């Protein structure tokens, strides 16, 4: 059974590694998508302008680099089972934020929101898998009955 868990974790992590890499290989297209979907709150505007000044990049590009790098690092850590629980918990928060901001199916009319709704549900199922990784952790578990009778 541990071999199946390891193999499944590696295959699952490929999703994040690939997704992060595609963000980094298409920075401008991803930044344009983020700029169209995400509005920086006025409360954070002074801080984001400082970051933009320090880096010389607009905020959507900074978000692309940070999201792409985070996805690659988290995917690799989950794949090699080093800090898998910690990175799974971080990815849960990341996926929930991304789903809320980028897949706003509730703002679209019903026939047009089908693809967005499916993408949001896909992310929700990924969050469920991340909860399983966070719950399973690193070590093996003693044999426990699934149901107490």
C-alpha positions in Angstrom: 0.0 0.0 0.0 2.8 2.6 0.7 4.0 2.2 -2.9 0.6 3.2 -4.2 0.5 6.2 -1.9 4.0 7.3 -3.1 3.1 6.8 -6.7 -0.2 8.6 -6.3 1.5 11.5 -4.6 4.1 11.8 -7.4 1.5 11.8 -10.1 -0.6 14.3 -8.2 2.4 16.6 -7.8 3.0 16.7 -11.5 -0.1 18.8 -11.8 1.4 21.6 -9.8 4.9 21.3 -11.3 3.4 21.5 -14.8 1.0 24.3 -13.9 3.7 26.4 -12.3 6.1 25.9 -15.3 3.4 26.9 -17.8 2.9 30.1 -15.8 6.6 30.9 -15.9 6.9 30.1 -19.7 3.9 32.4 -20.5 4.4 35.2 -18.1 2.7 38.0 -20.1 -0.4 35.9 -21.0 -0.8 34.8 -17.4 -0.3 38.3 -16.1 -3.0 39.6 -18.5 -5.4 36.9 -17.2 -4.6 37.8 -13.6 -5.0 41.6 -14.3 -8.4 41.0 -15.8 -9.6 38.9 -12.9 -7.9 40.3 -9.7 -8.3 43.8 -8.4 -5.8 44.9 -5.7 -7.7 46.2 -2.7 -7.2 49.9 -1.8 -5.9 48.9 1.6 -3.0 47.0 -0.1 -2.3 49.6 -2.8 0.6 51.4 -1.0 2.4 48.1 -0.4 1.9 46.8 -3.9 3.2 50.1 -5.4 6.3 49.7 -3.2 6.8 46.2 -4.5 6.3 47.3 -8.0 8.9 50.1 -7.5 11.4 47.7 -5.9 11.1 45.0 -8.6 10.4 47.2 -11.6 7.5 44.9 -12.5 3.8 45.4 -12.4 1.8 43.5 -9.8 0.3 40.9 -12.1 3.8 39.8 -13.2 4.9 39.6 -9.6 1.9 37.4 -8.9 2.8 35.2 -11.9 6.4 34.7 -10.7 5.4 34.1 -7.1 2.5 31.7 -8.0 4.5 29.8 -10.6 7.5 29.4 -8.3 5.4 28.4 -5.4 3.5 25.8 -7.4 6.8 24.2 -8.6 8.4 24.2 -5.2 5.2 22.9 -3.5 4.8 20.2 -6.2 8.3 19.0 -5.8 8.1 18.9 -2.0 4.9 16.9 -2.1 6.4 14.6 -4.8 9.5 13.8 -2.7 7.5 13.7 0.5 9.7 16.3 2.2 7.4 18.7 4.2 4.4 17.2 2.3 2.0 18.0 5.0 3.2 21.6 5.4 3.1 22.3 1.6 -0.2 20.6 1.2 -1.7 22.9 3.8 -0.2 25.9 2.0 -1.5 24.7 -1.3 -5.0 24.3 0.3 -5.0 28.0 1.1 -3.5 28.9 -2.3 -6.1 26.8 -4.2 -9.0 28.3 -2.3 -7.8 31.9 -3.0 -7.2 31.1 -6.7 -10.6 29.4 -7.0 -12.4 32.4 -5.4 -10.6 35.1 -7.5 -10.2 33.4 -10.9 -13.3 31.2 -11.2 -16.1 33.4 -10.3 -18.9 31.3 -11.8 -21.5 33.1 -9.7 -21.0 36.3 -11.7 -21.8 34.6 -15.0 -25.1 33.6 -16.5 -25.9 29.8 -16.3 -25.2 28.7 -19.9 -21.9 30.6 -20.0 -20.6 29.6 -16.6 -20.4 25.8 -17.2 -16.7 25.7 -18.0 -15.9 28.1 -15.1 -18.0 26.0 -12.7 -16.3 22.8 -13.8 -12.9 24.4 -13.2 -13.9 25.6 -9.8 -15.2 22.1 -8.9 -11.9 20.6 -10.2 -10.0 22.9 -7.9 -12.3 21.9 -5.0 -11.5 18.2 -5.7 -7.8 19.1 -5.7 -8.3 20.7 -2.3 -9.8 17.5 -1.1 -6.8 15.5 -2.3 -4.5 18.1 -0.5 -6.5 17.5 2.7 -5.8 13.8 2.3 -2.1 14.4 1.9 -2.1 16.8 4.9 -3.9 14.2 6.9 -1.8 11.3 5.9 1.5 13.1 6.6 4.9 11.6 6.2 5.1 8.5 8.3 3.3 5.2 8.0 0.3 4.6 10.2 -0.5 1.6 12.4 -3.2 -0.7 11.2 -6.5 0.8 12.3 -9.9 -0.5 11.4 -11.8 1.8 9.1 -15.0 1.5 11.2 -15.3 0.6 14.8 -17.8 -2.1 15.3 
